[in-house]
């Protein structure tokens, strides 16, 4: 089955800052999409959408055609329409996969699904990040080097205010001594959620071959099983005779 992936990016930095546009001339969404196509080939159909698109590119029709949604946001979280957020939440609960990237930890959709502040420690001095695999048997870790190094990246550190994850797949250490749960998974309703932190806009992280491998694995893992996708029903059945 071909996985239908939609890469969503607010696309603000790339359209307003020349230095960021020089790193990501096709936008962060373009770099992520290219990595998925490179590694997944005919197994994936990739589309992109941005904040400026009508309904942010996340209409009911667009989500009907999406198996896995990848989300990158940073400085425009408040500009995402609440109805669109609710729409995406309903789709996740019904089985659509969601991959939240880097500063998407503060996106409306991630906070809504986690039910916590999703706050963390951070410092942006272009430090080395080492990404360690803590669950080598997890499908998202398949074929990923142990560990792999990102030469320059924004530091994210603990405490990361999220619920206990289903799986902790990666943990990162930084030159300043901090550590961070950089790759974690959750289940919400029928949907699978993967948060992966490497990917600040000031560094070419989404061209890193190991980061691309993680995202490709994440798309395979988060894709729903074939069949009807719908939000789990809420019921209060009358007392039944099970005899």
Secondary structure, 3 states (H helix, E strand, C coil): CCEEEEEEECCCHHHHCHHHHHHCCCHHHHHHHHHHHHHHHHHEEEEEEECCCHHHHCCHHHHHCCCEEEEECCCCHHHCCHHHHHHHHHHHHHCCEEEEEHHHHHCHHHHHHHCCCCCCEEEEEEEEEEEEECCCCCHHHCCCCCCEEEEEEEEEECCCCCCCCCEEEEEEEECCCCEEEEEEEEEECCEEEEEECCCCCCCCHHHCHHHHHHHHHHHHHHCCCCCCCCCCCCCCCCCCCCC
